[in-house]
Amino acid sequence: MPPAPADDARPATATPMLQGRARPRPGWTEIAVGFAVLGVITIGSVLVATSATVGAEAFGLLLTALSAVAAGGGFAVAAVVRIRSWAAFGVRRTSGRWVLTGVAGGLLAFACKFPLISAYVALSGDAGNAQQVWQPSATTGVATVVLSILFLGVLTPIGEELLFRGVLTTALLRYGAVVGVVGSTAVFAVVHVAPSTVLVAVVVGLVAGELRRRSGSVWPGVAAHVTLNVLSNVLAFVVLPLVPALAG
């Protein structure tokens, strides 16, 4: 793996000068704004959905889209509040090699998912399904299955990577690699709430955070996150429902 680039994702002392001044970089302002918007959109959407008369299918589909909308909205507002340059958040072109490295990281996270969850279930006895609230929207027809995989597998990773790696990791990297990568991973894991998903979030968060630090771009982390989520959701919403039919 090549060394980390000397760009605005590195500590402030390594930041290049731009027209005689230090290049603007995300900080606590962007973190506060981004996560405030994330919270407002999430809470507001859930309140509206629960107060309205919607079926389980529509409610589940709303939840599949919510992570992408809320996280993406948080990033969009954070990016314009002060700096107004997406490149400062790592939204910049990267090489095909880095994208393939991201895909490999996603495959690694997918492979780690099952032993981690099995170990948690064995130790805790908690065999609850973290995707239960989304299940109705992904089992009622081809269209809803496709939409669920699109929202959860593709759009949610993009939105979450823009906020958590683009804003949070980038801002925390000024305090060093450990704080930037591990700190942002801890926050990313906590917001996933359910213990089984928290464990997987730790793995993909560390992978995506380190890819962000080393490549200088959010896209390798997006590739890792999309790979993990697409494989996980195809397994949950397509393969596993077919098992009883195949067995019969």
VMD Tcl script that draws the C-alpha trace (Angstrom):
set ca {
  {0.00 0.00 0.00}
  {1.50 3.41 -0.94}
  {2.31 5.98 1.75}
  {-0.28 8.52 2.80}
  {-0.31 11.67 0.65}
  {0.64 15.03 2.03}
  {-2.77 16.61 1.51}
  {-5.36 18.31 3.69}
  {-6.20 15.02 5.42}
  {-2.83 15.09 7.18}
  {-2.07 16.97 10.43}
  {-2.22 20.75 10.15}
  {1.56 21.11 10.34}
  {1.82 19.30 7.00}
  {-0.83 21.38 5.27}
  {0.49 23.14 2.17}
  {0.16 26.86 1.79}
  {-2.30 28.33 -0.65}
  {-1.78 31.93 -1.77}
  {0.17 32.69 1.39}
  {-2.39 31.19 3.77}
  {-3.06 27.70 5.12}
  {-5.62 25.83 3.04}
  {-9.00 25.78 4.83}
  {-9.78 22.41 6.35}
  {-12.80 20.92 8.11}
  {-12.94 21.30 11.87}
  {-15.32 21.24 14.80}
  {-17.71 23.65 13.11}
  {-18.27 21.22 10.26}
  {-18.59 18.28 12.67}
  {-21.20 20.09 14.78}
  {-23.22 21.26 11.79}
  {-23.07 17.93 9.95}
  {-24.21 15.86 12.92}
  {-26.86 18.38 13.94}
  {-28.39 18.09 10.47}
  {-28.09 14.29 10.65}
  {-30.01 14.28 13.93}
  {-32.69 16.70 12.79}
  {-33.40 14.83 9.56}
  {-33.41 11.44 11.30}
  {-35.68 12.44 14.18}
  {-37.97 14.51 11.96}
  {-38.38 11.75 9.39}
  {-39.16 9.11 12.02}
  {-41.69 11.37 13.75}
  {-43.45 12.12 10.47}
  {-43.48 8.47 9.43}
  {-44.78 7.20 12.77}
  {-47.49 9.85 13.00}
  {-48.72 9.23 9.45}
  {-50.78 6.25 8.42}
  {-48.32 4.17 6.42}
  {-48.01 0.45 6.02}
  {-45.09 -1.66 7.15}
  {-43.75 -1.83 3.59}
  {-43.71 1.95 3.12}
  {-42.27 2.51 6.59}
  {-39.50 -0.02 5.98}
  {-38.68 1.55 2.62}
  {-38.51 4.98 4.26}
  {-36.03 3.67 6.81}
  {-33.84 2.18 4.09}
  {-33.60 5.62 2.46}
  {-33.24 7.56 5.71}
  {-29.54 6.85 6.37}
  {-28.55 8.07 2.92}
  {-30.70 11.21 3.10}
  {-29.76 12.14 6.67}
  {-26.00 11.52 6.35}
  {-25.83 13.02 2.87}
  {-27.77 16.06 4.06}
  {-25.43 16.48 7.00}
  {-22.42 16.44 4.70}
  {-24.00 18.84 2.18}
  {-24.70 21.48 4.83}
  {-21.34 21.01 6.56}
  {-19.53 21.43 3.24}
  {-21.05 24.85 2.50}
  {-21.18 26.37 5.96}
  {-17.61 27.68 5.89}
  {-15.16 26.03 3.47}
  {-17.32 25.48 0.36}
  {-14.85 23.12 -1.27}
  {-15.71 19.43 -1.53}
  {-12.05 18.64 -2.25}
  {-11.20 19.74 1.30}
  {-13.40 16.87 2.51}
  {-11.68 14.29 0.33}
  {-14.29 14.34 -2.43}
  {-11.67 14.17 -5.16}
  {-10.60 11.80 -7.90}
  {-8.59 8.75 -7.00}
  {-6.89 5.93 -8.88}
  {-8.39 2.63 -9.94}
  {-5.82 0.93 -7.71}
  {-7.25 2.67 -4.66}
  {-10.81 1.76 -5.65}
  {-9.79 -1.90 -5.99}
  {-8.09 -1.67 -2.61}
  {-11.39 -0.39 -1.25}
  {-13.29 -3.32 -2.78}
  {-10.78 -5.70 -1.18}
  {-11.34 -3.97 2.15}
  {-15.09 -4.43 1.75}
  {-14.62 -8.14 1.05}
  {-12.47 -8.39 4.17}
  {-15.17 -6.68 6.25}
  {-17.81 -9.01 4.78}
  {-15.68 -12.05 5.67}
  {-15.20 -10.76 9.24}
  {-18.92 -10.05 9.68}
  {-20.10 -13.60 10.29}
  {-17.54 -14.76 12.86}
  {-17.98 -11.48 14.75}
  {-21.76 -11.80 14.87}
  {-21.54 -15.51 15.73}
  {-19.18 -14.74 18.61}
  {-21.48 -11.99 19.88}
  {-24.54 -14.27 19.75}
  {-22.64 -17.08 21.49}
  {-21.50 -14.78 24.29}
  {-24.67 -12.73 24.76}
  {-27.46 -15.03 23.61}
  {-28.90 -12.10 21.66}
  {-29.89 -13.46 18.25}
  {-32.03 -10.47 17.25}
  {-32.12 -9.39 13.62}
  {-30.88 -5.81 13.19}
  {-32.59 -5.64 9.77}
  {-36.00 -6.66 11.06}
  {-37.48 -3.16 10.65}
  {-36.41 -3.11 6.99}
  {-37.56 -6.63 6.20}
  {-41.16 -5.80 5.14}
  {-39.93 -3.45 2.40}
  {-37.53 -6.04 1.03}
  {-39.79 -9.08 0.85}
  {-42.87 -7.87 -0.99}
  {-41.72 -7.87 -4.59}
  {-38.87 -7.35 -7.00}
  {-39.22 -3.57 -7.06}
  {-39.01 -3.16 -3.29}
  {-36.09 -5.58 -3.07}
  {-34.20 -3.62 -5.72}
  {-34.99 -0.30 -4.01}
  {-33.95 -1.64 -0.61}
  {-30.62 -2.87 -1.98}
  {-30.11 0.44 -3.80}
  {-30.82 2.51 -0.69}
  {-28.99 0.32 1.85}
  {-26.29 -1.06 -0.39}
  {-25.28 1.96 -2.47}
  {-26.79 5.29 -1.40}
  {-26.43 4.82 2.36}
  {-22.68 4.00 2.13}
  {-22.13 7.06 -0.06}
  {-23.98 9.36 2.36}
  {-22.32 7.87 5.44}
  {-18.83 7.99 3.95}
  {-19.25 11.63 2.97}
  {-20.26 12.55 6.52}
  {-18.18 10.19 8.67}
  {-15.01 10.02 6.59}
  {-15.35 13.22 4.57}
  {-16.22 15.44 7.53}
  {-15.43 13.60 10.77}
  {-12.27 11.67 9.86}
  {-10.85 14.59 7.88}
  {-11.39 17.01 10.78}
  {-9.99 14.63 13.42}
  {-6.89 13.76 11.39}
  {-5.42 17.09 12.46}
  {-4.83 15.37 15.81}
  {-3.05 12.41 14.24}
  {-3.84 9.12 12.53}
  {-5.04 7.29 15.65}
  {-7.51 10.00 16.67}
  {-8.67 10.52 13.09}
  {-9.23 6.88 12.15}
  {-10.09 5.27 15.49}
  {-12.03 8.26 16.83}
  {-14.26 8.54 13.77}
  {-14.73 4.77 13.77}
  {-15.93 4.87 17.38}
  {-18.55 7.50 16.56}
  {-19.58 5.60 13.43}
  {-20.02 2.41 15.45}
  {-22.02 4.07 18.24}
  {-24.62 5.53 15.88}
  {-25.39 2.04 14.56}
  {-26.83 1.20 18.03}
  {-27.55 -2.53 17.54}
  {-24.58 -4.53 18.94}
  {-24.31 -6.86 15.94}
  {-24.15 -3.94 13.52}
  {-21.77 -2.03 15.81}
  {-19.20 -4.82 15.47}
  {-19.35 -4.72 11.68}
  {-19.32 -0.90 11.72}
  {-16.02 -1.01 13.65}
  {-14.41 -3.13 10.94}
  {-15.65 -1.13 7.96}
  {-15.02 2.14 9.82}
  {-11.37 1.28 10.42}
  {-10.93 0.14 6.82}
  {-12.63 3.20 5.32}
  {-10.93 5.62 7.71}
  {-7.47 4.30 6.91}
  {-8.25 4.38 3.19}
  {-9.34 8.01 3.56}
  {-6.12 8.86 5.38}
  {-3.78 7.12 2.97}
  {-5.46 7.85 -0.36}
  {-6.56 11.41 0.38}
  {-9.99 10.58 -1.08}
  {-13.31 9.30 0.30}
  {-13.97 7.09 -2.75}
  {-11.88 4.05 -1.73}
  {-13.83 4.00 1.53}
  {-17.07 4.30 -0.42}
  {-15.98 1.30 -2.51}
  {-15.31 -0.73 0.66}
  {-18.60 0.28 2.28}
  {-20.68 -0.35 -0.86}
  {-19.06 -3.77 -1.34}
  {-19.91 -4.78 2.23}
  {-23.47 -3.46 2.16}
  {-24.40 -4.80 -1.27}
  {-23.16 -8.29 -0.42}
  {-24.85 -8.20 2.99}
  {-28.19 -7.06 1.62}
  {-28.21 -9.39 -1.36}
  {-27.58 -12.21 1.11}
  {-30.31 -11.03 3.49}
  {-32.98 -9.98 1.01}
  {-32.37 -12.31 -1.96}
  {-30.37 -15.43 -1.06}
  {-31.73 -16.30 2.40}
  {-35.45 -15.91 1.43}
  {-34.81 -18.35 -1.43}
  {-33.31 -21.02 0.83}
  {-36.65 -22.47 2.05}
  {-37.97 -22.53 -1.52}
  {-34.85 -24.28 -2.78}
  {-34.95 -26.74 0.09}
  {-38.62 -27.52 -0.61}
}
mol new
graphics top color blue
foreach p $ca { graphics top sphere $p radius 0.5 }
foreach p [lrange $ca 0 end-1] q [lrange $ca 1 end] { graphics top cylinder $p $q radius 0.2 }
display resetview
